[in-house]
């Protein structure tokens, strides 16, 4: 067919692009950042399985003062991690630096050369994808399993075309605590 695919490249292997502005958020979610909704919609379009944690999850759960990047815990199985690596690589994801976080959080240096193993390590990857930000949570000691996160999560509609799993408040707080302190929260019982 003339003009159908002049580059002769298979289109099914192309990663989706982050589209700005995204479809409008549903009725109770007009307060959501359009950039965050765009990132979440992009992840869903790339068929990434994840649970939202962090500031955007807090906003979805009603904490309107929460601000920060979209933070996710990706499903740890191979194909999902490969899709996430492919999507991030296709959009030239870069690691954010704290110095530039106040200036839009732009990444510095060369695009990351990610592998699936990088996404399941113990540390959080703070990424910049153009003007958008995304944190991929690692697997710190004491972290709940992905299945436990998913079991306790709630599915929420963030746009007309996108619904996501949002972690339970205690799981969101777990990742926030690890990010603030570098260690998992400890519960101790004192007997008097």
Secondary structure, 3 states (H helix, E strand, C coil): CCCCCCCCCCHHHCCCCCCCCCCCCCHHHCCCCHHHHHHHHHHHHCCCCEEEECHHHHHHCCCCCCCCCEEEEECCCHHHHHHHHHHHHHCCCEEECCCCHHHCCCECCCCCCCCHHHHCCCCCEEEEECCEEEEECCCCCCCCCHHHHHHHCEEEECCCCCEEEECCHHHHHHHHHHHHHCCCCCCCCCCC
